[in-house]
Amino acid sequence: MKNIFFVFVLSAVTFFNGIAQVTSIKVGVDGVTCSMCSKGTEKSIKRLSFVESVTMDLNTTEASIFIKSNQTADFKAIAKAITDAGFTVRYIKFTYTTSSPSTTNFTVGKSQYSVISGNLKAGINYVELVGKDYMNAEQYKQWENVIASQSQSKKGETYFLKVI
């Protein structure tokens, strides 16, 4: 019962304009092979103004990034921090909450989002960014045509998502 109450309170606290603030992000990082690589990547991500903390897992080569309260995650900046450290992004995954499961295009802050695969449900959704900067080249090739066709109808920067 406590767990159900905690999830409800967490969802209510982070609920913002139908979409929850992104509070944590998982990023797969390719090329990390040692503790120095891991530490360098962690330091590069920690320099971002919206990042509260970062934990690197050398076994999974995954970064767990926690975002400061009332801050908006900048996925382009995260990807750039990783490439600036000398590595590549394998994936960027996060959760958010929506009360409008039929929504496929929405805005959070200044960022536009478009769901191109899967269906949203009311409540917590697990999503992965789809795009050249947010996945390895092999994965991107599978999505390149979908993104190109979707991009023509969008104005400005749009983050493409697949529900996982």
MODELLER restraints for C-alpha pairs under 7 A, 6 or more apart:
rsr = mdl.restraints
at = mdl.atoms
rsr.add(forms.Gaussian(group=physical.xy_distance, feature=features.Distance(at['CA:14:A'], at['CA:20:A']), mean=5.11, stdev=0.5))
rsr.add(forms.Gaussian(group=physical.xy_distance, feature=features.Distance(at['CA:14:A'], at['CA:21:A']), mean=5.69, stdev=0.5))
rsr.add(forms.Gaussian(group=physical.xy_distance, feature=features.Distance(at['CA:15:A'], at['CA:21:A']), mean=6.75, stdev=0.5))
rsr.add(forms.Gaussian(group=physical.xy_distance, feature=features.Distance(at['CA:15:A'], at['CA:97:A']), mean=6.87, stdev=0.5))
rsr.add(forms.Gaussian(group=physical.xy_distance, feature=features.Distance(at['CA:18:A'], at['CA:98:A']), mean=5.06, stdev=0.5))
rsr.add(forms.Gaussian(group=physical.xy_distance, feature=features.Distance(at['CA:18:A'], at['CA:99:A']), mean=5.46, stdev=0.5))
rsr.add(forms.Gaussian(group=physical.xy_distance, feature=features.Distance(at['CA:18:A'], at['CA:100:A']), mean=6.91, stdev=0.5))
rsr.add(forms.Gaussian(group=physical.xy_distance, feature=features.Distance(at['CA:19:A'], at['CA:96:A']), mean=6.36, stdev=0.5))
rsr.add(forms.Gaussian(group=physical.xy_distance, feature=features.Distance(at['CA:19:A'], at['CA:97:A']), mean=5.28, stdev=0.5))
rsr.add(forms.Gaussian(group=physical.xy_distance, feature=features.Distance(at['CA:19:A'], at['CA:98:A']), mean=4.82, stdev=0.5))
rsr.add(forms.Gaussian(group=physical.xy_distance, feature=features.Distance(at['CA:20:A'], at['CA:96:A']), mean=5.05, stdev=0.5))
rsr.add(forms.Gaussian(group=physical.xy_distance, feature=features.Distance(at['CA:20:A'], at['CA:97:A']), mean=4.93, stdev=0.5))
rsr.add(forms.Gaussian(group=physical.xy_distance, feature=features.Distance(at['CA:20:A'], at['CA:98:A']), mean=6.85, stdev=0.5))
rsr.add(forms.Gaussian(group=physical.xy_distance, feature=features.Distance(at['CA:21:A'], at['CA:96:A']), mean=6.83, stdev=0.5))
rsr.add(forms.Gaussian(group=physical.xy_distance, feature=features.Distance(at['CA:22:A'], at['CA:73:A']), mean=6.65, stdev=0.5))
rsr.add(forms.Gaussian(group=physical.xy_distance, feature=features.Distance(at['CA:22:A'], at['CA:95:A']), mean=6.72, stdev=0.5))
rsr.add(forms.Gaussian(group=physical.xy_distance, feature=features.Distance(at['CA:22:A'], at['CA:96:A']), mean=6.13, stdev=0.5))
rsr.add(forms.Gaussian(group=physical.xy_distance, feature=features.Distance(at['CA:23:A'], at['CA:66:A']), mean=5.81, stdev=0.5))
rsr.add(forms.Gaussian(group=physical.xy_distance, feature=features.Distance(at['CA:23:A'], at['CA:67:A']), mean=4.97, stdev=0.5))
rsr.add(forms.Gaussian(group=physical.xy_distance, feature=features.Distance(at['CA:24:A'], at['CA:64:A']), mean=7.00, stdev=0.5))
rsr.add(forms.Gaussian(group=physical.xy_distance, feature=features.Distance(at['CA:24:A'], at['CA:65:A']), mean=5.47, stdev=0.5))
rsr.add(forms.Gaussian(group=physical.xy_distance, feature=features.Distance(at['CA:24:A'], at['CA:66:A']), mean=4.42, stdev=0.5))
rsr.add(forms.Gaussian(group=physical.xy_distance, feature=features.Distance(at['CA:24:A'], at['CA:67:A']), mean=5.88, stdev=0.5))
rsr.add(forms.Gaussian(group=physical.xy_distance, feature=features.Distance(at['CA:24:A'], at['CA:94:A']), mean=6.40, stdev=0.5))
rsr.add(forms.Gaussian(group=physical.xy_distance, feature=features.Distance(at['CA:25:A'], at['CA:64:A']), mean=5.86, stdev=0.5))
rsr.add(forms.Gaussian(group=physical.xy_distance, feature=features.Distance(at['CA:25:A'], at['CA:65:A']), mean=5.06, stdev=0.5))
rsr.add(forms.Gaussian(group=physical.xy_distance, feature=features.Distance(at['CA:25:A'], at['CA:66:A']), mean=6.54, stdev=0.5))
rsr.add(forms.Gaussian(group=physical.xy_distance, feature=features.Distance(at['CA:25:A'], at['CA:92:A']), mean=6.88, stdev=0.5))
rsr.add(forms.Gaussian(group=physical.xy_distance, feature=features.Distance(at['CA:25:A'], at['CA:93:A']), mean=5.81, stdev=0.5))
rsr.add(forms.Gaussian(group=physical.xy_distance, feature=features.Distance(at['CA:25:A'], at['CA:94:A']), mean=4.74, stdev=0.5))
rsr.add(forms.Gaussian(group=physical.xy_distance, feature=features.Distance(at['CA:26:A'], at['CA:62:A']), mean=6.66, stdev=0.5))
rsr.add(forms.Gaussian(group=physical.xy_distance, feature=features.Distance(at['CA:26:A'], at['CA:63:A']), mean=5.69, stdev=0.5))
rsr.add(forms.Gaussian(group=physical.xy_distance, feature=features.Distance(at['CA:26:A'], at['CA:64:A']), mean=4.81, stdev=0.5))
rsr.add(forms.Gaussian(group=physical.xy_distance, feature=features.Distance(at['CA:26:A'], at['CA:65:A']), mean=6.34, stdev=0.5))
rsr.add(forms.Gaussian(group=physical.xy_distance, feature=features.Distance(at['CA:26:A'], at['CA:92:A']), mean=5.77, stdev=0.5))
rsr.add(forms.Gaussian(group=physical.xy_distance, feature=features.Distance(at['CA:26:A'], at['CA:93:A']), mean=5.15, stdev=0.5))
rsr.add(forms.Gaussian(group=physical.xy_distance, feature=features.Distance(at['CA:26:A'], at['CA:94:A']), mean=6.26, stdev=0.5))
rsr.add(forms.Gaussian(group=physical.xy_distance, feature=features.Distance(at['CA:27:A'], at['CA:62:A']), mean=5.46, stdev=0.5))
rsr.add(forms.Gaussian(group=physical.xy_distance, feature=features.Distance(at['CA:27:A'], at['CA:63:A']), mean=5.06, stdev=0.5))
rsr.add(forms.Gaussian(group=physical.xy_distance, feature=features.Distance(at['CA:27:A'], at['CA:64:A']), mean=6.61, stdev=0.5))
rsr.add(forms.Gaussian(group=physical.xy_distance, feature=features.Distance(at['CA:27:A'], at['CA:89:A']), mean=6.98, stdev=0.5))
rsr.add(forms.Gaussian(group=physical.xy_distance, feature=features.Distance(at['CA:27:A'], at['CA:91:A']), mean=5.52, stdev=0.5))
rsr.add(forms.Gaussian(group=physical.xy_distance, feature=features.Distance(at['CA:27:A'], at['CA:92:A']), mean=4.51, stdev=0.5))
rsr.add(forms.Gaussian(group=physical.xy_distance, feature=features.Distance(at['CA:27:A'], at['CA:93:A']), mean=6.41, stdev=0.5))
rsr.add(forms.Gaussian(group=physical.xy_distance, feature=features.Distance(at['CA:28:A'], at['CA:61:A']), mean=6.07, stdev=0.5))
rsr.add(forms.Gaussian(group=physical.xy_distance, feature=features.Distance(at['CA:28:A'], at['CA:62:A']), mean=4.42, stdev=0.5))
rsr.add(forms.Gaussian(group=physical.xy_distance, feature=features.Distance(at['CA:28:A'], at['CA:63:A']), mean=6.45, stdev=0.5))
rsr.add(forms.Gaussian(group=physical.xy_distance, feature=features.Distance(at['CA:28:A'], at['CA:89:A']), mean=5.95, stdev=0.5))
rsr.add(forms.Gaussian(group=physical.xy_distance, feature=features.Distance(at['CA:28:A'], at['CA:90:A']), mean=4.74, stdev=0.5))
rsr.add(forms.Gaussian(group=physical.xy_distance, feature=features.Distance(at['CA:28:A'], at['CA:91:A']), mean=5.00, stdev=0.5))
rsr.add(forms.Gaussian(group=physical.xy_distance, feature=features.Distance(at['CA:28:A'], at['CA:92:A']), mean=6.58, stdev=0.5))
rsr.add(forms.Gaussian(group=physical.xy_distance, feature=features.Distance(at['CA:29:A'], at['CA:61:A']), mean=5.51, stdev=0.5))
rsr.add(forms.Gaussian(group=physical.xy_distance, feature=features.Distance(at['CA:29:A'], at['CA:62:A']), mean=5.73, stdev=0.5))
rsr.add(forms.Gaussian(group=physical.xy_distance, feature=features.Distance(at['CA:29:A'], at['CA:87:A']), mean=6.64, stdev=0.5))
rsr.add(forms.Gaussian(group=physical.xy_distance, feature=features.Distance(at['CA:29:A'], at['CA:88:A']), mean=5.76, stdev=0.5))
rsr.add(forms.Gaussian(group=physical.xy_distance, feature=features.Distance(at['CA:29:A'], at['CA:89:A']), mean=4.86, stdev=0.5))
rsr.add(forms.Gaussian(group=physical.xy_distance, feature=features.Distance(at['CA:29:A'], at['CA:90:A']), mean=5.36, stdev=0.5))
rsr.add(forms.Gaussian(group=physical.xy_distance, feature=features.Distance(at['CA:30:A'], at['CA:61:A']), mean=6.92, stdev=0.5))
rsr.add(forms.Gaussian(group=physical.xy_distance, feature=features.Distance(at['CA:30:A'], at['CA:87:A']), mean=5.99, stdev=0.5))
rsr.add(forms.Gaussian(group=physical.xy_distance, feature=features.Distance(at['CA:30:A'], at['CA:88:A']), mean=5.18, stdev=0.5))
rsr.add(forms.Gaussian(group=physical.xy_distance, feature=features.Distance(at['CA:30:A'], at['CA:89:A']), mean=6.11, stdev=0.5))
rsr.add(forms.Gaussian(group=physical.xy_distance, feature=features.Distance(at['CA:30:A'], at['CA:90:A']), mean=5.88, stdev=0.5))
rsr.add(forms.Gaussian(group=physical.xy_distance, feature=features.Distance(at['CA:31:A'], at['CA:87:A']), mean=5.51, stdev=0.5))
rsr.add(forms.Gaussian(group=physical.xy_distance, feature=features.Distance(at['CA:31:A'], at['CA:88:A']), mean=6.84, stdev=0.5))
rsr.add(forms.Gaussian(group=physical.xy_distance, feature=features.Distance(at['CA:32:A'], at['CA:38:A']), mean=6.07, stdev=0.5))
rsr.add(forms.Gaussian(group=physical.xy_distance, feature=features.Distance(at['CA:32:A'], at['CA:61:A']), mean=6.15, stdev=0.5))
rsr.add(forms.Gaussian(group=physical.xy_distance, feature=features.Distance(at['CA:35:A'], at['CA:58:A']), mean=6.89, stdev=0.5))
rsr.add(forms.Gaussian(group=physical.xy_distance, feature=features.Distance(at['CA:38:A'], at['CA:56:A']), mean=6.21, stdev=0.5))
rsr.add(forms.Gaussian(group=physical.xy_distance, feature=features.Distance(at['CA:38:A'], at['CA:58:A']), mean=6.37, stdev=0.5))
rsr.add(forms.Gaussian(group=physical.xy_distance, feature=features.Distance(at['CA:40:A'], at['CA:85:A']), mean=6.51, stdev=0.5))
rsr.add(forms.Gaussian(group=physical.xy_distance, feature=features.Distance(at['CA:41:A'], at['CA:82:A']), mean=6.09, stdev=0.5))
rsr.add(forms.Gaussian(group=physical.xy_distance, feature=features.Distance(at['CA:41:A'], at['CA:85:A']), mean=5.64, stdev=0.5))
rsr.add(forms.Gaussian(group=physical.xy_distance, feature=features.Distance(at['CA:42:A'], at['CA:54:A']), mean=6.14, stdev=0.5))
rsr.add(forms.Gaussian(group=physical.xy_distance, feature=features.Distance(at['CA:42:A'], at['CA:55:A']), mean=6.91, stdev=0.5))
rsr.add(forms.Gaussian(group=physical.xy_distance, feature=features.Distance(at['CA:42:A'], at['CA:56:A']), mean=6.32, stdev=0.5))
rsr.add(forms.Gaussian(group=physical.xy_distance, feature=features.Distance(at['CA:44:A'], at['CA:81:A']), mean=5.48, stdev=0.5))
rsr.add(forms.Gaussian(group=physical.xy_distance, feature=features.Distance(at['CA:44:A'], at['CA:82:A']), mean=6.89, stdev=0.5))
rsr.add(forms.Gaussian(group=physical.xy_distance, feature=features.Distance(at['CA:44:A'], at['CA:85:A']), mean=6.40, stdev=0.5))
rsr.add(forms.Gaussian(group=physical.xy_distance, feature=features.Distance(at['CA:45:A'], at['CA:78:A']), mean=6.40, stdev=0.5))
rsr.add(forms.Gaussian(group=physical.xy_distance, feature=features.Distance(at['CA:45:A'], at['CA:81:A']), mean=5.60, stdev=0.5))
rsr.add(forms.Gaussian(group=physical.xy_distance, feature=features.Distance(at['CA:45:A'], at['CA:82:A']), mean=6.97, stdev=0.5))
rsr.add(forms.Gaussian(group=physical.xy_distance, feature=features.Distance(at['CA:46:A'], at['CA:53:A']), mean=6.38, stdev=0.5))
rsr.add(forms.Gaussian(group=physical.xy_distance, feature=features.Distance(at['CA:46:A'], at['CA:54:A']), mean=6.33, stdev=0.5))
rsr.add(forms.Gaussian(group=physical.xy_distance, feature=features.Distance(at['CA:50:A'], at['CA:67:A']), mean=5.86, stdev=0.5))
rsr.add(forms.Gaussian(group=physical.xy_distance, feature=features.Distance(at['CA:50:A'], at['CA:68:A']), mean=5.63, stdev=0.5))
rsr.add(forms.Gaussian(group=physical.xy_distance, feature=features.Distance(at['CA:50:A'], at['CA:71:A']), mean=5.72, stdev=0.5))
rsr.add(forms.Gaussian(group=physical.xy_distance, feature=features.Distance(at['CA:50:A'], at['CA:72:A']), mean=6.76, stdev=0.5))
rsr.add(forms.Gaussian(group=physical.xy_distance, feature=features.Distance(at['CA:50:A'], at['CA:73:A']), mean=6.44, stdev=0.5))
rsr.add(forms.Gaussian(group=physical.xy_distance, feature=features.Distance(at['CA:51:A'], at['CA:65:A']), mean=6.94, stdev=0.5))
rsr.add(forms.Gaussian(group=physical.xy_distance, feature=features.Distance(at['CA:51:A'], at['CA:66:A']), mean=6.05, stdev=0.5))
rsr.add(forms.Gaussian(group=physical.xy_distance, feature=features.Distance(at['CA:51:A'], at['CA:67:A']), mean=4.67, stdev=0.5))
rsr.add(forms.Gaussian(group=physical.xy_distance, feature=features.Distance(at['CA:51:A'], at['CA:68:A']), mean=5.71, stdev=0.5))
rsr.add(forms.Gaussian(group=physical.xy_distance, feature=features.Distance(at['CA:52:A'], at['CA:66:A']), mean=5.41, stdev=0.5))
rsr.add(forms.Gaussian(group=physical.xy_distance, feature=features.Distance(at['CA:52:A'], at['CA:67:A']), mean=5.06, stdev=0.5))
rsr.add(forms.Gaussian(group=physical.xy_distance, feature=features.Distance(at['CA:52:A'], at['CA:68:A']), mean=4.77, stdev=0.5))
rsr.add(forms.Gaussian(group=physical.xy_distance, feature=features.Distance(at['CA:53:A'], at['CA:65:A']), mean=6.04, stdev=0.5))
rsr.add(forms.Gaussian(group=physical.xy_distance, feature=features.Distance(at['CA:53:A'], at['CA:66:A']), mean=5.27, stdev=0.5))
rsr.add(forms.Gaussian(group=physical.xy_distance, feature=features.Distance(at['CA:54:A'], at['CA:63:A']), mean=6.58, stdev=0.5))
rsr.add(forms.Gaussian(group=physical.xy_distance, feature=features.Distance(at['CA:54:A'], at['CA:64:A']), mean=5.61, stdev=0.5))
rsr.add(forms.Gaussian(group=physical.xy_distance, feature=features.Distance(at['CA:54:A'], at['CA:65:A']), mean=4.59, stdev=0.5))
rsr.add(forms.Gaussian(group=physical.xy_distance, feature=features.Distance(at['CA:54:A'], at['CA:66:A']), mean=6.29, stdev=0.5))
rsr.add(forms.Gaussian(group=physical.xy_distance, feature=features.Distance(at['CA:55:A'], at['CA:63:A']), mean=5.66, stdev=0.5))
rsr.add(forms.Gaussian(group=physical.xy_distance, feature=features.Distance(at['CA:55:A'], at['CA:64:A']), mean=5.15, stdev=0.5))
rsr.add(forms.Gaussian(group=physical.xy_distance, feature=features.Distance(at['CA:55:A'], at['CA:65:A']), mean=6.65, stdev=0.5))
rsr.add(forms.Gaussian(group=physical.xy_distance, feature=features.Distance(at['CA:56:A'], at['CA:62:A']), mean=5.84, stdev=0.5))
rsr.add(forms.Gaussian(group=physical.xy_distance, feature=features.Distance(at['CA:56:A'], at['CA:63:A']), mean=4.46, stdev=0.5))
rsr.add(forms.Gaussian(group=physical.xy_distance, feature=features.Distance(at['CA:56:A'], at['CA:64:A']), mean=6.37, stdev=0.5))
rsr.add(forms.Gaussian(group=physical.xy_distance, feature=features.Distance(at['CA:57:A'], at['CA:63:A']), mean=6.35, stdev=0.5))
rsr.add(forms.Gaussian(group=physical.xy_distance, feature=features.Distance(at['CA:67:A'], at['CA:73:A']), mean=6.63, stdev=0.5))
rsr.add(forms.Gaussian(group=physical.xy_distance, feature=features.Distance(at['CA:79:A'], at['CA:89:A']), mean=6.42, stdev=0.5))
rsr.add(forms.Gaussian(group=physical.xy_distance, feature=features.Distance(at['CA:79:A'], at['CA:133:A']), mean=6.34, stdev=0.5))
rsr.add(forms.Gaussian(group=physical.xy_distance, feature=features.Distance(at['CA:79:A'], at['CA:134:A']), mean=6.67, stdev=0.5))
rsr.add(forms.Gaussian(group=physical.xy_distance, feature=features.Distance(at['CA:82:A'], at['CA:88:A']), mean=6.34, stdev=0.5))
rsr.add(forms.Gaussian(group=physical.xy_distance, feature=features.Distance(at['CA:82:A'], at['CA:89:A']), mean=6.89, stdev=0.5))
rsr.add(forms.Gaussian(group=physical.xy_distance, feature=features.Distance(at['CA:89:A'], at['CA:134:A']), mean=5.72, stdev=0.5))
rsr.add(forms.Gaussian(group=physical.xy_distance, feature=features.Distance(at['CA:89:A'], at['CA:135:A']), mean=5.51, stdev=0.5))
rsr.add(forms.Gaussian(group=physical.xy_distance, feature=features.Distance(at['CA:89:A'], at['CA:136:A']), mean=6.37, stdev=0.5))
rsr.add(forms.Gaussian(group=physical.xy_distance, feature=features.Distance(at['CA:90:A'], at['CA:134:A']), mean=6.75, stdev=0.5))
rsr.add(forms.Gaussian(group=physical.xy_distance, feature=features.Distance(at['CA:90:A'], at['CA:135:A']), mean=4.57, stdev=0.5))
rsr.add(forms.Gaussian(group=physical.xy_distance, feature=features.Distance(at['CA:90:A'], at['CA:136:A']), mean=5.09, stdev=0.5))
rsr.add(forms.Gaussian(group=physical.xy_distance, feature=features.Distance(at['CA:91:A'], at['CA:134:A']), mean=5.55, stdev=0.5))
rsr.add(forms.Gaussian(group=physical.xy_distance, feature=features.Distance(at['CA:91:A'], at['CA:135:A']), mean=4.77, stdev=0.5))
rsr.add(forms.Gaussian(group=physical.xy_distance, feature=features.Distance(at['CA:92:A'], at['CA:128:A']), mean=5.69, stdev=0.5))
rsr.add(forms.Gaussian(group=physical.xy_distance, feature=features.Distance(at['CA:92:A'], at['CA:129:A']), mean=5.66, stdev=0.5))
rsr.add(forms.Gaussian(group=physical.xy_distance, feature=features.Distance(at['CA:92:A'], at['CA:134:A']), mean=6.03, stdev=0.5))
rsr.add(forms.Gaussian(group=physical.xy_distance, feature=features.Distance(at['CA:93:A'], at['CA:127:A']), mean=5.68, stdev=0.5))
rsr.add(forms.Gaussian(group=physical.xy_distance, feature=features.Distance(at['CA:93:A'], at['CA:128:A']), mean=4.31, stdev=0.5))
rsr.add(forms.Gaussian(group=physical.xy_distance, feature=features.Distance(at['CA:93:A'], at['CA:129:A']), mean=6.43, stdev=0.5))
rsr.add(forms.Gaussian(group=physical.xy_distance, feature=features.Distance(at['CA:94:A'], at['CA:126:A']), mean=5.99, stdev=0.5))
rsr.add(forms.Gaussian(group=physical.xy_distance, feature=features.Distance(at['CA:94:A'], at['CA:127:A']), mean=5.67, stdev=0.5))
rsr.add(forms.Gaussian(group=physical.xy_distance, feature=features.Distance(at['CA:94:A'], at['CA:128:A']), mean=6.53, stdev=0.5))
rsr.add(forms.Gaussian(group=physical.xy_distance, feature=features.Distance(at['CA:95:A'], at['CA:124:A']), mean=6.56, stdev=0.5))
rsr.add(forms.Gaussian(group=physical.xy_distance, feature=features.Distance(at['CA:95:A'], at['CA:125:A']), mean=5.48, stdev=0.5))
rsr.add(forms.Gaussian(group=physical.xy_distance, feature=features.Distance(at['CA:95:A'], at['CA:126:A']), mean=4.60, stdev=0.5))
rsr.add(forms.Gaussian(group=physical.xy_distance, feature=features.Distance(at['CA:95:A'], at['CA:127:A']), mean=6.11, stdev=0.5))
rsr.add(forms.Gaussian(group=physical.xy_distance, feature=features.Distance(at['CA:96:A'], at['CA:124:A']), mean=5.63, stdev=0.5))
rsr.add(forms.Gaussian(group=physical.xy_distance, feature=features.Distance(at['CA:96:A'], at['CA:125:A']), mean=5.52, stdev=0.5))
rsr.add(forms.Gaussian(group=physical.xy_distance, feature=features.Distance(at['CA:96:A'], at['CA:126:A']), mean=6.88, stdev=0.5))
rsr.add(forms.Gaussian(group=physical.xy_distance, feature=features.Distance(at['CA:97:A'], at['CA:123:A']), mean=4.96, stdev=0.5))
rsr.add(forms.Gaussian(group=physical.xy_distance, feature=features.Distance(at['CA:97:A'], at['CA:124:A']), mean=4.36, stdev=0.5))
rsr.add(forms.Gaussian(group=physical.xy_distance, feature=features.Distance(at['CA:97:A'], at['CA:125:A']), mean=5.98, stdev=0.5))
rsr.add(forms.Gaussian(group=physical.xy_distance, feature=features.Distance(at['CA:98:A'], at['CA:122:A']), mean=5.48, stdev=0.5))
rsr.add(forms.Gaussian(group=physical.xy_distance, feature=features.Distance(at['CA:98:A'], at['CA:123:A']), mean=5.40, stdev=0.5))
rsr.add(forms.Gaussian(group=physical.xy_distance, feature=features.Distance(at['CA:98:A'], at['CA:124:A']), mean=6.83, stdev=0.5))
rsr.add(forms.Gaussian(group=physical.xy_distance, feature=features.Distance(at['CA:99:A'], at['CA:122:A']), mean=4.94, stdev=0.5))
rsr.add(forms.Gaussian(group=physical.xy_distance, feature=features.Distance(at['CA:99:A'], at['CA:123:A']), mean=6.25, stdev=0.5))
rsr.add(forms.Gaussian(group=physical.xy_distance, feature=features.Distance(at['CA:100:A'], at['CA:122:A']), mean=6.03, stdev=0.5))
rsr.add(forms.Gaussian(group=physical.xy_distance, feature=features.Distance(at['CA:101:A'], at['CA:120:A']), mean=4.84, stdev=0.5))
rsr.add(forms.Gaussian(group=physical.xy_distance, feature=features.Distance(at['CA:101:A'], at['CA:121:A']), mean=4.43, stdev=0.5))
rsr.add(forms.Gaussian(group=physical.xy_distance, feature=features.Distance(at['CA:101:A'], at['CA:122:A']), mean=4.87, stdev=0.5))
rsr.add(forms.Gaussian(group=physical.xy_distance, feature=features.Distance(at['CA:102:A'], at['CA:120:A']), mean=6.63, stdev=0.5))
rsr.add(forms.Gaussian(group=physical.xy_distance, feature=features.Distance(at['CA:104:A'], at['CA:114:A']), mean=5.61, stdev=0.5))
rsr.add(forms.Gaussian(group=physical.xy_distance, feature=features.Distance(at['CA:104:A'], at['CA:115:A']), mean=4.98, stdev=0.5))
rsr.add(forms.Gaussian(group=physical.xy_distance, feature=features.Distance(at['CA:105:A'], at['CA:113:A']), mean=5.62, stdev=0.5))
rsr.add(forms.Gaussian(group=physical.xy_distance, feature=features.Distance(at['CA:105:A'], at['CA:114:A']), mean=4.46, stdev=0.5))
rsr.add(forms.Gaussian(group=physical.xy_distance, feature=features.Distance(at['CA:105:A'], at['CA:115:A']), mean=6.48, stdev=0.5))
rsr.add(forms.Gaussian(group=physical.xy_distance, feature=features.Distance(at['CA:106:A'], at['CA:112:A']), mean=5.87, stdev=0.5))
rsr.add(forms.Gaussian(group=physical.xy_distance, feature=features.Distance(at['CA:106:A'], at['CA:113:A']), mean=5.35, stdev=0.5))
rsr.add(forms.Gaussian(group=physical.xy_distance, feature=features.Distance(at['CA:106:A'], at['CA:114:A']), mean=6.67, stdev=0.5))
rsr.add(forms.Gaussian(group=physical.xy_distance, feature=features.Distance(at['CA:107:A'], at['CA:113:A']), mean=6.00, stdev=0.5))
rsr.add(forms.Gaussian(group=physical.xy_distance, feature=features.Distance(at['CA:111:A'], at['CA:158:A']), mean=6.71, stdev=0.5))
rsr.add(forms.Gaussian(group=physical.xy_distance, feature=features.Distance(at['CA:112:A'], at['CA:157:A']), mean=6.64, stdev=0.5))
rsr.add(forms.Gaussian(group=physical.xy_distance, feature=features.Distance(at['CA:112:A'], at['CA:158:A']), mean=4.75, stdev=0.5))
rsr.add(forms.Gaussian(group=physical.xy_distance, feature=features.Distance(at['CA:112:A'], at['CA:159:A']), mean=6.15, stdev=0.5))
rsr.add(forms.Gaussian(group=physical.xy_distance, feature=features.Distance(at['CA:113:A'], at['CA:158:A']), mean=5.41, stdev=0.5))
rsr.add(forms.Gaussian(group=physical.xy_distance, feature=features.Distance(at['CA:113:A'], at['CA:159:A']), mean=4.73, stdev=0.5))
rsr.add(forms.Gaussian(group=physical.xy_distance, feature=features.Distance(at['CA:113:A'], at['CA:160:A']), mean=5.87, stdev=0.5))
rsr.add(forms.Gaussian(group=physical.xy_distance, feature=features.Distance(at['CA:114:A'], at['CA:158:A']), mean=6.85, stdev=0.5))
rsr.add(forms.Gaussian(group=physical.xy_distance, feature=features.Distance(at['CA:114:A'], at['CA:159:A']), mean=6.27, stdev=0.5))
rsr.add(forms.Gaussian(group=physical.xy_distance, feature=features.Distance(at['CA:114:A'], at['CA:160:A']), mean=4.95, stdev=0.5))
rsr.add(forms.Gaussian(group=physical.xy_distance, feature=features.Distance(at['CA:114:A'], at['CA:161:A']), mean=6.07, stdev=0.5))
rsr.add(forms.Gaussian(group=physical.xy_distance, feature=features.Distance(at['CA:115:A'], at['CA:160:A']), mean=5.87, stdev=0.5))
rsr.add(forms.Gaussian(group=physical.xy_distance, feature=features.Distance(at['CA:115:A'], at['CA:161:A']), mean=4.68, stdev=0.5))
rsr.add(forms.Gaussian(group=physical.xy_distance, feature=features.Distance(at['CA:115:A'], at['CA:162:A']), mean=5.84, stdev=0.5))
rsr.add(forms.Gaussian(group=physical.xy_distance, feature=features.Distance(at['CA:116:A'], at['CA:160:A']), mean=6.38, stdev=0.5))
rsr.add(forms.Gaussian(group=physical.xy_distance, feature=features.Distance(at['CA:116:A'], at['CA:161:A']), mean=5.90, stdev=0.5))
rsr.add(forms.Gaussian(group=physical.xy_distance, feature=features.Distance(at['CA:116:A'], at['CA:162:A']), mean=5.81, stdev=0.5))
rsr.add(forms.Gaussian(group=physical.xy_distance, feature=features.Distance(at['CA:117:A'], at['CA:161:A']), mean=6.88, stdev=0.5))
rsr.add(forms.Gaussian(group=physical.xy_distance, feature=features.Distance(at['CA:117:A'], at['CA:162:A']), mean=4.49, stdev=0.5))
rsr.add(forms.Gaussian(group=physical.xy_distance, feature=features.Distance(at['CA:117:A'], at['CA:163:A']), mean=6.13, stdev=0.5))
rsr.add(forms.Gaussian(group=physical.xy_distance, feature=features.Distance(at['CA:118:A'], at['CA:162:A']), mean=5.90, stdev=0.5))
rsr.add(forms.Gaussian(group=physical.xy_distance, feature=features.Distance(at['CA:118:A'], at['CA:163:A']), mean=4.87, stdev=0.5))
rsr.add(forms.Gaussian(group=physical.xy_distance, feature=features.Distance(at['CA:119:A'], at['CA:163:A']), mean=6.37, stdev=0.5))
rsr.add(forms.Gaussian(group=physical.xy_distance, feature=features.Distance(at['CA:120:A'], at['CA:163:A']), mean=6.84, stdev=0.5))
rsr.add(forms.Gaussian(group=physical.xy_distance, feature=features.Distance(at['CA:126:A'], at['CA:163:A']), mean=5.94, stdev=0.5))
rsr.add(forms.Gaussian(group=physical.xy_distance, feature=features.Distance(at['CA:126:A'], at['CA:164:A']), mean=5.55, stdev=0.5))
rsr.add(forms.Gaussian(group=physical.xy_distance, feature=features.Distance(at['CA:127:A'], at['CA:161:A']), mean=6.19, stdev=0.5))
rsr.add(forms.Gaussian(group=physical.xy_distance, feature=features.Distance(at['CA:127:A'], at['CA:162:A']), mean=5.56, stdev=0.5))
rsr.add(forms.Gaussian(group=physical.xy_distance, feature=features.Distance(at['CA:127:A'], at['CA:163:A']), mean=4.42, stdev=0.5))
rsr.add(forms.Gaussian(group=physical.xy_distance, feature=features.Distance(at['CA:127:A'], at['CA:164:A']), mean=5.35, stdev=0.5))
rsr.add(forms.Gaussian(group=physical.xy_distance, feature=features.Distance(at['CA:128:A'], at['CA:161:A']), mean=5.57, stdev=0.5))
rsr.add(forms.Gaussian(group=physical.xy_distance, feature=features.Distance(at['CA:128:A'], at['CA:162:A']), mean=5.40, stdev=0.5))
rsr.add(forms.Gaussian(group=physical.xy_distance, feature=features.Distance(at['CA:128:A'], at['CA:163:A']), mean=6.51, stdev=0.5))
rsr.add(forms.Gaussian(group=physical.xy_distance, feature=features.Distance(at['CA:128:A'], at['CA:164:A']), mean=6.82, stdev=0.5))
rsr.add(forms.Gaussian(group=physical.xy_distance, feature=features.Distance(at['CA:129:A'], at['CA:159:A']), mean=6.81, stdev=0.5))
rsr.add(forms.Gaussian(group=physical.xy_distance, feature=features.Distance(at['CA:129:A'], at['CA:160:A']), mean=5.83, stdev=0.5))
rsr.add(forms.Gaussian(group=physical.xy_distance, feature=features.Distance(at['CA:129:A'], at['CA:161:A']), mean=4.72, stdev=0.5))
rsr.add(forms.Gaussian(group=physical.xy_distance, feature=features.Distance(at['CA:129:A'], at['CA:162:A']), mean=6.58, stdev=0.5))
rsr.add(forms.Gaussian(group=physical.xy_distance, feature=features.Distance(at['CA:130:A'], at['CA:160:A']), mean=5.24, stdev=0.5))
rsr.add(forms.Gaussian(group=physical.xy_distance, feature=features.Distance(at['CA:130:A'], at['CA:161:A']), mean=5.51, stdev=0.5))
rsr.add(forms.Gaussian(group=physical.xy_distance, feature=features.Distance(at['CA:130:A'], at['CA:162:A']), mean=6.78, stdev=0.5))
rsr.add(forms.Gaussian(group=physical.xy_distance, feature=features.Distance(at['CA:131:A'], at['CA:140:A']), mean=6.19, stdev=0.5))
rsr.add(forms.Gaussian(group=physical.xy_distance, feature=features.Distance(at['CA:131:A'], at['CA:160:A']), mean=6.86, stdev=0.5))
rsr.add(forms.Gaussian(group=physical.xy_distance, feature=features.Distance(at['CA:132:A'], at['CA:140:A']), mean=5.77, stdev=0.5))
